[in-house]
Amino acid sequence: MSTLKNLFKHTFVYGLATVLPRVLTVLLTWLLTKYLDTESDFGEVSILFTYIVLLNVVLTYGMETAFFRFYNGESATEKTIKTSLWTLVVTTLVFAISSIFWIEPVARLSDINVSYWRWVVGILSFDTLMVIPFALMRAKNQSLKYAIIKMINVVISVGTSAVFLIATQKMTSLFTWLPNDKKELFFISGCMASALTLLFVSKPYISKFYIDISLLKRMLRYSWPILIAGLAFAINEALDKVLLQWLLPLDEKAAKEQVGIYTACYRLAIGMTLYATAFRLGVEPFFFSQSKDKNASQQYAMITKAFVVLGAIGMFVYIVLLDVIKPLLIGKPSYLVGMKITPIVVFAFFFFGIYQTLSVWYKVTDKTRYGAYISITGAVLTIVLNVVCIPTIGYMASAMATCAAYGLMMIVSYSMGRKHMPIPYDIKNIVLYIILSVGFSSVFFYLLRDYFGIGSIQLYLAGILMTAILVGVIWYREQPLLQQILRRKNES
């Protein structure tokens, strides 16, 4: 179980490093919903973030995962580091320089201020240049260093955003050299944080320019399906905001208001997003480093069940506490009208987390094209459900589409993996825990919450009882696994 010990140790540290940037998103959500003038303003910022997510995938084109694959598989690790590092530098420079020509037409097409787009180009460029330095830290198990730098980024981002959104509004003299547009100030703060953080991870750039063309070709052959899969994932995660803007039968301002409400309540699912992301950061390097081990299949199966066991309990507890958490995440009550979508989004990210652990089969066998096929399948379902249902049921369609897409991806990945790399998953118990957690969460939020009343003692007593039942069932069936996890975490 030493393998599991190390995995959870690094997952815990990566979790801290992930929690704080995500807390940044939460704090920024609170700041933006509190201090931007209207829901429409927040909706416009959310739409622009959709484009950031999509462009970020394009600019990194799967090079991070390719780096892990060849860093572990190549004897000449320096070649892998320099080739991936300098290749991203070249393509990022091309992107930044070419933005001079495309930025104004894109601004007109997207109906978003060109000034915002200029800062976004800076954010995207700096963030892309940080990809390989951060990946190198993960590959070397420098999780503490990784966490500290991420924390510094958080402090800078939150600090500058708070200053720009709150303090500068009372200091009108500053507007002689700063814009007075709150949305532009927010993007300026993001660009500043990215630029300063790049300085902290710039050490790998103190090297001679070098690209091994032969190695680069192999890395690109490996990474292009990851690019496709990443785009498909970005569509699943973010495109719904743009589709809502386009497809809602409302005027432009009202549509952006609905996007703002949807995005705020979507981000209430932050708890499960944090858990799934932290687990991925810890487990991805592990998958590759253990791929040659004779017991790798058993370890992969154990890790997946551990994710489901802990996630099932955590997900239900999070749903029970949503009404306690919501004032900490959203600045104005007017956004909470869309809260009915939040449990569905939580379920979606639980399914996605399971999918990530199941995806080991195509990553370690260099069959990444199957990851692209699976993600494309999810993206197609997302687009179809949004296009068909948004005009009728609004943003509820977007939440349901996200959940359906990730659920489908989870099932398809498991089915395909059985043929290409049989792993002895405990499917019977995994499915049981998923059904119990999703079922309990749905009953609590959509039935008991209305029946007993939000915030009532009876409601939380019911939540405690249901939590005890869920934990009792899982403990009865998984006592050895839970004891091993808890013991190893305590030892570490």
Secondary structure, DSSP 8 states (H G I E B T S, - for coil): -HHHHHHHHHHHHHHHHHHHHHHHHHHHHHHHHHHSS-HHHHHHHHHHHHHHHHHHHHHHTTHHHHHHHHHHH-S-HHHHHHHHHHHHHHHHHHHHHHHHHHHHHHHHHHT--HHHHHHHHHHHHHHHHTHHHHHHHHHTT-HHHHHHHHHHHHHHHHHHHHHHHTGGGG-GGGGGTS---HHHHHHHHHHHHHHHHHHHT-GGGSS-----HHHHHHHHHHHHHHHHHHHHHHHHHHHHHHHHHHHSSS-HHHHHHHHHHHHHHHGGGHHHHHHHHHHHHHHHHHHHHTTTSTTHHHHHHHHHHHHHHHHHHHHHHHHHTHHHHHHHH-S-GGGGGGGGGHHHHHHHHHHHHHHHHHTHHHHHTT-HHHHHHHHHHHHHHHHHHHHHHHHHHTHHHHHHHHHHHHHHHHHHHHHHHHHHS-----HHHHHHHHHHHHHHHHHIIIIIHHHH-TT-HHHHHHHHHHHHHHHHHHHHHHHHHHHHHHHHHHH-
